[in-house]
Amino acid sequence: MDRTPQLVASHFGVKGDVLQLGGVAATELVERYGSPLYVYAPAVFRSKLERLRRALPDFEVHYAVKANPTPAVLDFFVQEGCDLDVATCGELSLSIAVGCPPSRIMLAGAGKTQDELLAAARAEIAEIHVESVDEIERLAKLAPELGRRIAVGLRLNPGRVDYGEEESIEAKPAGYGFDEEMLEEATRAVLAADGLELTGLHVYFGTQHLDVDLMVAAWGHVLALAERLCALADEPLRTIDFGGGLGVPYYKNESEFDVEEFGRRLAPLVARARRVPGLADANLVTEPGRYLTAEGGVYLTRVIARKHSRGQEFVVVDGGINHHLAATGNLGHVLKRNFPLALANRMGAEPSLQAEVVGRQSTALDTLARKAKLPAPEVGDIVAFFQSGAYARSSSPLQFRSQEEPAEVFAENGQARLVRKRSGETDLLRGTILDPSF
Amino acid sequence: MDRTPQLVASHFGVKGDVLQLGGVAATELVERYGSPLYVYAPAVFRSKLERLRRALPDFEVHYAVKANPTPAVLDFFVQEGCDLDVATCGELSLSIAVGCPPSRIMLAGAGKTQDELLAAARAEIAEIHVESVDEIERLAKLAPELGRRIAVGLRLNPGRVDYGEEESIEAKPAGYGFDEEMLEEATRAVLAADGLELTGLHVYFGTQHLDVDLMVAAWGHVLALAERLCALADEPLRTIDFGGGLGVPYYKNESEFDVEEFGRRLAPLVARARRVPGLADANLVTEPGRYLTAEGGVYLTRVIARKHSRGQEFVVVDGGINHHLAATGNLGHVLKRNFPLALANRMGAEPSLQAEVVGRQSTALDTLARKAKLPAPEVGDIVAFFQSGAYARSSSPLQFRSQEEPAEVFAENGQARLVRKRSGETDLLRGTILDPSF
């Protein structure tokens, strides 16, 4: 089933013929803030967060900044009581800049430089997740000047996990984390470092999982690893970070992840783990990003031209690959097909045209949707791309063909507010030195 | 054959064990300007330009800004006497900002807004390439207020062209340009518009062609179309824009495009076309971008960590997908395999390791090279990615994971100069409004 009607019904709505986002007409938003435009409905973020919290009452829900690092989005999740998980020092500075206390931030990342480790340690963030023996040694060297021990978690790349009838999550080689086969070696390395305190475990099982069986097995595996780590360290654990991984359906053949069923099946595993002394008081943490933000964001574009060329219809919109690489299928193999989309100012009209929806870049790469079924769009109509709250703006080559960067807007309770202004062409010269004097 | 030794020998060089770029050691560049770093050797741009001019003496060589819109690169080509071809209004403002006279700029683009058409017409650029009847009508409306006729070229999407034994370039549907089947209709539409003057033809045959037979057939076809257009318009043509399309070899199985052979075979076709009265004085224009800039740019990164995981070796560098989407194979299917690379501070060492070269993003997407053969790199070593002068920085999701944007440097005659400064993490907040007062 096409995901569009479902998303509109669950999260948005229609008035007259017009898509409403946070109670504001898509037409009005484009009129006021220009086009293209990223619109976020914080009510959708909140409903996803609350549903997850209800389904997983034993867990703290953090927000993984990488999914959408727009400062207003970070601010939203901080206000809602989420701690922030960051993947780089850049994300760390953003998080601090929006007012998140460092004690509510954790850092993981495959390639941390010494400068980044120092910045994180000085900021006294909650936990730094270490990914190699070399990194442990480099971090330990920083402790003396800080005059206190640095809290670290071990980041593990999990081994093979069997589940269901005869399915399994394969063990993969990775540039990040310790392979779980190295758990003992990694634990010993942290314990041997005077300046470090082993407080946590972090396991990353990949992204975009929609299968409850798989996720129960994966998180059960994390609990088993935590129990082993406790025994090795002979210390209670403060934090167990299960990563994110909760998927969001994008395409017709995908179904929503059943988070309530997941919670029910996870509960006995958690209860059993709680009886292990070292795990009794551990904070169980999940840190979704896409799951919380994808559905709350919509990318609005305007139709600039209609074309017929050699048997194909084309709808040219004023956005494109420069704003939404994922929608064009050029961000890895996970997301290849059409994002859910609609003609936002003619929601009631029946589809009467099958068309390629393309951007302005005169290259076949710049195709936002193939064979999309739409009510024959006219110049000025608004094409909305759903599921654009995560990995849209920040994952796109914003300077490709030197076009403007769209504004970002929050829409809630019938009110809209600008959270990032549109940047004009002249801004493209910022940071540029044409004739430096040296 | 691996392209690296060839590129080093033709364009760069080695002193001691260190790669030299424009006569400056890669180690020194990274020391002075930080890492990662984009380095451009203008002598390479110049040698590519001069070789092309020599091979195609009947042609004007323009620079297609989209390949690398860094202002210093535009400035370089303007100083070298190249006109600029732009694909968007953003590129137009950049071109004007670096001091290119508007009379030396032409604009084409699939989705021009009315604002863009107005800006281009007001700036009195050399020619606007129109791509639909609607666009012709929209542009014509602007002429009265300008008090002069606007020079336009017709942009055509070519039909099928046969060449060689039994090969052909297929006719493709496209969102940009007029299908050549519409040549008459398009010509009539321009002639019927009072405010427009039909001065040019522009034909785009795609990108990255390495086959001389194909290119001779393609450009021969452009000449034939020009002859037809002259006859239809009953006017001489001022400009014939053959597009770019000249390829650059990236991978082992690709050979350099033989531009001298191309020139020799093209000459009689051009001579014949010159005998057509309306084509006798036409400017024949080619507008390469990648061809001129790709080989002159190198992306330098530093090794942060080495890892072994489940039978695979990993080299983690401080750059990644956020700076070089094309190298990770995520920018369309044209470029999928490893870019030529080398360990820039140990050029003489024999390869002793086969490794995945990955960035800092903890995702398999962030793989810069697979199974790369390198002298076992140590932390601090420099990995250089060649062919990074075109579609690197501007085609990458610079804000992915909120990391810093590398500096850009020109290196020539043993001197380096900064042309764009590195942007730190705090810059990531620029343009942000957290609490707008309305």
Interface residues (C-beta under 8 A of the other chain):
Chain A: V65 K66 P69 P71 A72 D75 A87 T88 C89 G90 E91 L92 S93 L94 A97 V98 A108 G109 A110 G111 K112 T113 E131 S132 D134 E135 N157 A171 K172 P173 A174 G175 Y176 G177 D179 E181 Y204 T207 I304 A305 R306 K307 S309 R310 G311 Q312 F314 V316 V317 D318 L325 N330 L331 G332 E356 V358 G359 R360 Q361 S362 T363 A364 L365 D366 V379 R393 S394 S395 S396 P397 L398 Q399 F400 R401 S402 Q403 E404 E405 R417 L418 V419 R420 K421 S423 E425 T426 D427 L428 L429 R430 G431 T432 I433 L434 P436 F438
Chain B: V65 K66 P69 T70 P71 A72 D75 A87 T88 C89 G90 E91 L92 S93 L94 A97 V98 A108 G109 A110 G111 K112 T113 E131 S132 D134 E135 N157 A171 K172 P173 A174 G175 Y176 G177 D179 E181 Y204 T207 I304 A305 R306 K307 S309 R310 G311 Q312 F314 V316 V317 D318 L325 N330 L331 G332 E356 V358 G359 R360 Q361 S362 T363 A364 L365 D366 V379 R393 S394 S395 S396 P397 L398 Q399 F400 R401 S402 Q403 E404 E405 R417 L418 V419 R420 K421 S423 E425 T426 D427 L428 L429 R430 G431 T432 I433 L434 P436 F438
